[in-house]
Structure formats: structure tokens, C-alpha cells
Amino acid sequence: MKNLIKTVLFMVPACIFAQHNDYEISSYNTKGTKAPNTHYIGVAWLNGLLEATDETDFNITKATFKANSTLDWHKHSSSQVLIYVDGEGYYQERGKDPVILKKGDVIKCEKGIEHWHSSTKESDVTYLAIYGGEQPTTWTEVVTQEYYDSVAKKLKK
């Protein structure tokens, strides 16, 4: 009986730790890395949950933006799906009116469509971005603080 207990106490931790050697695991719960302030205003963190490979042709990134933060206009070489998991944000495609998206909302932006998305003035936002890995994002135009403020004012009414 003593040997059985020793064996179990040795084998269980060995099995648990051995499992992690065979898998590449990321965590949704990690805040991520503070993004360099290159193509946005404000404060943002990015957590790359899944990167495109030969086996998976898409990326999944968790993005968290503090209130009053926005991305610049951009487009992707594949469609992009945004799944809002917390907070509220603005979203706009070129030539269309901006909208407010909230926790639980899902929106798809087609390949090559110029768009921008952000937190609202009052709320942080966290969303999952699912997009193809073929080409990097193409940044097209700066979303100025004045433009962002005008969208916030228009949508607050």
C-alpha cells in the first residue's frame, strides 16, 4: 500500500506536467503586451492568442483599449470578425455611419474594406479579432482626436 501511494504521488504530477510539453497553450486571461502607440490614440494591450501557421490560416488576438482610445483607419487582406467580450466601442466602415458595439456583439468586416474601431469615450473595451494571416494590416489614414470626438458626440445623442 505504501508503494502504491508513493507511485500515485509521483505519477500524477509527472502526468500533469508532461501534458504541457505536448501542447502550445496561450491564455485568454493574460492582459497581453502594451501596444506601441503607432496606429492609434490612447492606451491598448494586445494578447496574441493564436497565430496563423501552415495548419491554421487565421489569427486570434485579444485587444483591450482603455476608454477614449482608437485605432486608425485600416483594412485587411482577409475578412475580420470582431467579438466584443467586455465594454463598449465604436465601429465604422468607410462610407457608412459609425455604430456602438457592446459586450456580446459580433461584427464581420469583409476583405479589403477600410474601417476603424475603438473604445467609447466612457468605457474600456475588450474584443477578440479573428483575421487571416496572409498579409499584415494596411494602415490608410489617421483617426484624429477631433474626428473621434465628433463620432462620440453624434452617437451620444
C-alpha positions as MATLAB code, in Angstrom:
seq = 'MKNLIKTVLFMVPACIFAQHNDYEISSYNTKGTKAPNTHYIGVAWLNGLLEATDETDFNITKATFKANSTLDWHKHSSSQVLIYVDGEGYYQERGKDPVILKKGDVIKCEKGIEHWHSSTKESDVTYLAIYGGEQPTTWTEVVTQEYYDSVAKKLKK';
ca = [
       0.000    0.000    0.000;
       2.856    2.371    0.857;
       4.446    1.766   -2.557;
       1.111    2.396   -4.296;
       0.744    5.770   -2.566;
       4.318    6.734   -3.492;
       3.709    5.712   -7.096;
       0.483    7.720   -7.321;
       2.085   10.763   -5.700;
       4.936   10.572   -8.220;
       2.891    9.736  -11.340;
       0.082   12.285  -11.024;
       2.357   15.377  -11.044;
       4.523   13.828  -13.762;
       1.467   13.263  -15.965;
       0.124   16.769  -15.357;
       3.404   18.479  -16.254;
       4.075   16.139  -19.175;
       0.817   17.225  -20.815;
       2.057   20.783  -21.243;
       5.131   19.639  -23.162;
       2.953   18.354  -25.997;
       0.760   21.434  -26.437;
       1.234   25.087  -27.223;
      -1.078   26.840  -24.780;
      -1.887   30.537  -24.581;
      -4.109   32.243  -22.018;
      -7.074   34.491  -22.650;
      -6.693   35.762  -19.082;
      -3.343   37.417  -19.778;
      -3.633   41.173  -20.337;
      -1.049   40.984  -23.101;
       1.596   43.430  -24.178;
       1.082   47.173  -24.187;
       0.950   48.097  -27.856;
       3.341   50.716  -29.216;
       1.463   53.937  -29.977;
       1.919   53.616  -33.723;
      -1.507   53.464  -35.358;
      -3.835   54.539  -32.609;
      -4.614   57.163  -29.977;
      -4.715   56.203  -26.300;
      -3.722   53.014  -24.481;
      -4.081   49.444  -25.774;
      -2.926   45.948  -24.895;
      -2.685   43.063  -27.354;
      -2.664   39.378  -26.475;
      -1.918   37.128  -29.468;
      -3.902   34.008  -28.640;
      -3.326   32.142  -31.910;
      -1.004   32.912  -34.792;
      -1.575   31.749  -38.346;
       0.521   28.748  -39.373;
       0.511   26.217  -42.185;
      -2.201   24.335  -40.272;
      -4.334   27.334  -39.222;
      -4.704   30.183  -41.671;
      -6.074   32.722  -39.196;
      -5.014   34.748  -36.152;
      -6.936   35.401  -32.951;
      -5.928   38.470  -30.952;
      -7.489   39.760  -27.756;
      -7.368   43.556  -27.775;
      -8.126   45.750  -24.782;
      -8.443   49.509  -25.208;
      -8.789   51.994  -22.365;
     -11.646   54.487  -22.681;
     -11.008   57.290  -25.197;
      -8.665   55.158  -27.368;
      -8.998   54.430  -31.077;
      -7.309   52.628  -33.966;
      -6.597   54.410  -37.242;
      -8.402   53.598  -40.483;
      -7.135   50.277  -41.847;
      -8.018   47.247  -43.941;
      -7.105   43.570  -44.056;
      -6.318   41.115  -46.855;
      -8.979   38.775  -45.443;
     -12.267   39.286  -43.669;
     -12.081   40.176  -39.981;
     -14.516   39.165  -37.251;
     -14.695   41.172  -34.023;
     -16.313   39.568  -30.974;
     -16.969   42.072  -28.199;
     -16.413   40.411  -24.817;
     -16.460   43.411  -22.477;
     -17.276   47.118  -22.541;
     -18.380   49.281  -25.457;
     -16.701   50.527  -28.601;
     -17.232   52.471  -31.801;
     -17.001   50.789  -35.219;
     -17.169   52.343  -38.662;
     -16.629   51.239  -42.248;
     -15.702   53.810  -44.897;
     -18.845   55.378  -46.365;
     -21.127   54.155  -43.554;
     -22.288   55.689  -40.287;
     -20.429   54.702  -37.111;
     -22.148   52.436  -34.564;
     -21.673   51.475  -30.925;
     -20.874   47.805  -30.307;
     -21.315   46.257  -26.853;
     -20.422   43.117  -24.948;
     -21.882   40.165  -26.828;
     -21.926   41.841  -30.262;
     -20.202   40.217  -33.231;
     -19.436   42.028  -36.485;
     -17.725   40.915  -39.695;
     -15.759   43.274  -41.905;
     -15.215   41.964  -45.422;
     -11.780   41.664  -47.034;
     -10.330   44.986  -48.199;
     -12.991   47.168  -46.520;
     -11.473   50.212  -44.846;
     -12.643   50.579  -41.242;
     -11.692   51.602  -37.712;
     -12.754   50.527  -34.244;
     -12.162   51.783  -30.727;
     -13.374   52.063  -27.162;
     -16.023   54.659  -26.387;
     -15.184   57.882  -24.560;
     -16.550   56.457  -21.278;
     -15.842   52.708  -21.490;
     -12.878   50.404  -21.879;
     -13.446   47.680  -24.471;
     -12.121   44.166  -24.962;
     -12.726   42.211  -28.149;
     -11.386   39.193  -29.962;
     -10.200   39.884  -33.502;
     -10.169   36.906  -35.866;
      -8.479   37.538  -39.201;
      -6.388   35.866  -41.888;
      -2.643   35.691  -41.669;
      -1.752   36.214  -45.329;
      -0.705   39.883  -45.210;
      -0.185   42.464  -42.473;
      -2.770   45.161  -41.757;
      -2.702   48.081  -44.202;
      -2.968   51.399  -42.347;
      -4.634   54.052  -44.517;
      -5.490   57.229  -42.590;
      -5.179   58.630  -39.092;
      -8.350   58.876  -36.990;
      -7.788   62.265  -35.389;
      -8.920   63.125  -31.877;
     -11.277   65.711  -33.414;
     -12.930   63.094  -35.658;
     -13.179   60.589  -32.793;
     -14.756   63.265  -30.558;
     -17.294   64.137  -33.287;
     -18.291   60.448  -33.584;
     -18.665   60.226  -29.789;
     -20.848   63.356  -29.740;
     -23.000   62.108  -32.634;
     -23.559   58.660  -31.065;
     -24.247   60.034  -27.577;
     -27.467   61.716  -28.740;
];
